[in-house]
Amino acid sequence: MKNFYRKVAFGLGPDDKTPSDPLIWATNQLNDIPEFSWKGKILPEKELRNYYRDYVYGDRKVLRKKFKNDKEGYKREKNKLRHATGQKFWWNLELCIRYSEALKSETPVLAKLWYFWGNHFAISEKDFLAQYTTGAYQREIIRANMNQNFEKMAQQATIGWSMIHHLDNEQNIGPKSQEAKWAREKGKIKGVNENHARELLELHTVSPDCGYTQEDVIQMAYIMSGWRPKWGKKRLETGDVHFNPDAHEPGTKIVLGKKYKRGRKSLSVAITDLVNHPSCRKFIAMKLCRYLITDNPTEEMMEPIIKAWEKSDGFLPEVHKAAIEVAFNYSDKYNKFQNPENWLLQMSKMADVDLIPSPSFMDLYQLGNKPIKDQRALERLMDELGQHPYLAKQPNGWSDISEDWMSPELLIRRLVYAREAYYKKSGKSQTTEFYEEMIEKNYDNPSEILQIINQYKELVHKHVILFNLPETLKS
Amino acid sequence: MKISRRNFLKGSATTLFLAGFNFPVLANTDKKKNLVVIMLRGGMDGLCAVPIIGDKNFEKRRKDLILDETIKLNSDFALHPRLKNFHNLWQNDLGAIVHATNIPYTKRSHFDGQNLMETGGHIPYSIKTGWLGRGMKLAELKGDGLALALPMPLLLRGIPSNDNFYPSKKRLPRTELLQLLKSVYADKSEHDLANMMEIIANRSMMNNGGTSMSRKNSSLAHKAGLELKKINGPRVAVFEVDGFDTHAAQGGVNGSHSDSLIEMDSIFKSLEKGLGSEIENTLVLTLTEFGRTIKQNGGRGTEHGYGSAIFMAGGLLKKSQVYTDWPGLKRKELFEGRDLNSTIDARSVYASAMSSVFDIDFKRVQKEVFWGDKVVNLSDKLFKV
C-alpha cells in the first residue's frame, strides 16, 4: 500500500507524517488550485512571449542580414541576443516553479496530475517555445484549469498561443477563404493545414478509437481555419491569438456527423461536442490509468473514472479523485515503471535532496547576462536524465509506456544521478537512521530492502542501490 | 549543363527493363552485415555537399555560396572540399551518392519533416514507429540496434531491446554494486532490468580506469565501429548530426553548413577506423528531412527546400557513383519554382538497403515496412547483392 504515496505523488518526505487515511490525504489535495509554493519571481506568459518576440525578430530581421558574411560575428551577436532575452534562464526558472509543487507544496498529488495534463496537451520541442513560453503555458492554461471542467481546459489549450503556433494552425487557411482567393490572384496557393485539427481529435479529445475519418480531420481543420496569432511587422508570429474571418473557410462543415456553421463560434461548439463524446472520457480515463497504474489498463479500472466524469460533466477534481481512488485500490496489485522526472522527484522528496535552487538565488539573475551554472542546473539535469518536460519530441508528449523508458543509457543516468543527488543532501539526512526511517515510511517491505542495501557500508552506496531497486523504479 | 533528365532516361532504359526480372534476394547467413543510418537534422543542402558542375542556373542563384576548390567526382558533380574522409572512401569504391532525392514530404516544416523521415509515413505523427525499427522487426533483429543518442530515436522504434550509448560525463558506480543490482533484479524476476544491468556492468568494466568517454560524434562512431565489428555485436547503429538549418551565414567552404558536413564526415572516418576490415560488410546511409532552396536568401543562407542527397559508404556498395535521375535546375524544372526536385523516393534507397543488408525480400520490406507504397528496388544498382 505504501507505494500509493509514490504512485500518486512523490512519496513521503522527512517532514511528512504518515497520513491516517491515505486516500483522504490524496483526494483532499484536488479541490482547489493553491498559489504556487515558489516564492521567487513568476512571469506572466505574455511577458515571456515578448522576450520570445524580441529574440525571433532580432535574429530573423536584424542579425541574419547584418552578419551575412560573418559566421563568427553572427554567432557572437546571436549569443548576446539569447542572453538579452533570457533564453537560457526562463525555462530554468519555470522548472523551479514546477518542481516546488512536487517537493515543497502541500499538494504533491495535484502536482503529479499537473504534469500529466501538461503532457496530455503537450507543447513539444519546436523553435524556442520551451525556453520562453511552455512553462508559462502549463501554469496559466493547464494548472489554472485543474479545478474546472475538462472542457474549459480543452477550449483554452486549443486556442492558446503556444498550441496554435506549435501545431501550425497559423498556416491553416480555408481553400475557399478570402485570403486563399487573394493568394490565387498572385499565383500562390494557400490551403488547409490539418496538423492542429488532427491532434485535437487524436491526442487531445476523442482519440482514433472514436472512428473519425480523414474527411472529419479536414472538416475540423476548416472549422479551425482563421484562428491564429495576430500578425505584426515587429511581433511576427508572437501576437495574441484571434479569429481572422478572412482566412476562415466559408460554408457548413460536418465533423462526426454533426453540422457546424461558418464563423468564429464554430470551434468552441465543436470542442464542446468532442469533449462530450463518449470516446473522449474513455480515452482520458485510459490515459490516467496508464499514467498512474499500468501500461495496460483494464475496463474495470477505467469504469469508475468514466462514471465520475459522466456524473460531474467532466469536472476535473471529481475525475481526479476517481482516478486516485482507482490507483489506491490497485496499489498492491500493480507497479508502474516511473519516468525519469517522477523518479527524480521521488528521490528528492524522500531522501531530502536539495534539488531546487533557492528563489533568492534565482532572482539574482539579470537580463543580458549569462545565467550562472547553478541557475541552469535543472535544465541540464533533466536533459541528462532523458526527459526535459518542455522538450518532448512529438505532440503526443513523453511516453507513459514503461518500455519506452527502459534502455541501458537511461538506466545508467539513474545510477550516476542517484549518486550525484546524494551529495546534494543536508548533513542531517546523511545518516543511517534517516534512511531506516524513510524506508519504513515509504516501502511495504522495509526489512527486505534494508537487508539488500546493508550489504554496503557507505551510505552513498546504500542510496544508489535503494533508488535503483525495482521497488523504487516502479511504484 | 551536361546532363538533362531526358538523356538520363535514355541511358537507363536497359536497367529499367532488367528491373522487371528482379529475383527475390536469397538469404545469405554466412556473414554479419551492418547497417548504419546518420540522421542529418535541419535540412541538409544536397547542392552544397554535392554541387553540380557548370550549371549557370545554379551559379546565378547562389553567387555568394558557391564553393571554391571543390573535388570533382565525375563530369557532372563535385564534392564539398571539406569532405575529405568521404572522398577517400569514394576513391576506394566505398563511397557513393544518391542525388535529387527526398522522402515524399513537400511542405517545409522541420518538425513534421523529421517525424516523417523517421517514420517513413505520409502524415506527420500518424505513425508511432520508425522505418528502421519496422525493418528490423521484419528481419527479427531484436536486441541488435544501437542508438548513439539519448533518448531512443523514433527511427528505431518498432522493435524492443535496442541498446543506446551516449556516455554520461559522470562515473558509473563500481562493478560489484551493479552486479548486486543485477542479482536483485534477477531474484525479483525483473528480466528486462537484469538484461540491461548486464550490458551496463560490461560497459563499466570496459571504462574503468579509462578516460571519460566523449559525446562527440567522431568518438561515438569509433565506439560504434568497434561494437558493430563484433560477431555478436549490434547490426544496426543510428547517429544524429544537428545544425543543417543554415538560414544565415551558410557561407562557403568555411561556412556554418560546412561545420555540420564536417561532423558527418568525421563519423565516416571513425566508423571506418573502428570497423577495420568489417567496413566491407557495412553500409552507411544518411537521412534528412529536406534539402534547401537553390536561391540564397538575404542573409546569405538558404531556406527550407525539397530535394537533397543521400551519402552512402561501406563495402556493401556496388561502386562509387552519383546515382541520380537529374531533374535539372531551370526554373520550370524546379519544385514549386524554387527547390531542387526529388526524382527518387529516398525510401526506395532505404528499403533497398534493408533488403540487401538484412537479407529480406524487397517486396516484403515494401509491403510490411512501407505499407505497399510505390518504392522501387534499387538494390542491384546501388548495392552488392
Interface residues (C-beta under 8 A of the other chain):
Chain A: R60 L63 R64 K65 F67 K68 N69 D70 K71 Y74 K126 D168 N195 R198 E199 E202 E384 G386 Q387 K393 Q394 P395 N396 E403 D404 M406 S407 P408 E409 L410 L411 I412 R413 L415 V416 Y417 R419 E420 I452 Q455 Y456 H461 V464 I465 N468 L469 P470 L473
Chain B: D64 S109 F111 D112 N115 I123 P124 Y125 S126 K128 L150 P151 M152 L154 P160 N162 D163 N164 F165 Y166 S168 K170 R171 L172 P173 L177 L178 L180 L181 V184 Y185 K188 E190 D192 L193 M196 M197 I199 I200 R203 H247 A248 A249 G251 N254 G255 S256 N297 G298 G299 R300 G301
